[in-house]
Amino acid sequence: MTKAFAIPALAVALAAPAVAAERYEAALDCVPAEVALDYTCIVQLSRGGVPVADAAFTVKPDMPSMPLAHNIAPVPAAAAETPGEYAVPLTLDMHGRWVLRLDISAPARDVVVIDHAFEPE
């Protein structure tokens, strides 16, 4: 029984780095808009260090210090001029530390979570 378990476990362990290399990576840059608590964010999406063009995803903000207290709908990302960059307009309820959940549906499914502090200017 131990041998039967060891072989699949070894296969999973050896495949893990390859699976991790295929995960999406995201960088975030947000600037305040003219209206208080509105931000224009640019998400740089890559996979294996290569910018991902033609991605489809939404961004769902949530405040970890107040789980489920803010009911902000997911915002669809729109392709920007630079390949791999996507514009996301966010309207938050308050300043502070937020997590942004990127639910990626294309070209492959994945979830990326970004921790970001939105502070007053």
Secondary structure by P-SEA (a helix, b strand, c coil): caaaaaaaaaaaaaaaaaaaaabbbbbbbbbbccccccccccccccccccccccccbbbbbbbccccccccccbbbbbbcccccbbbbbbbbccccbbbbbbbccccccbbbbbbbbbccc
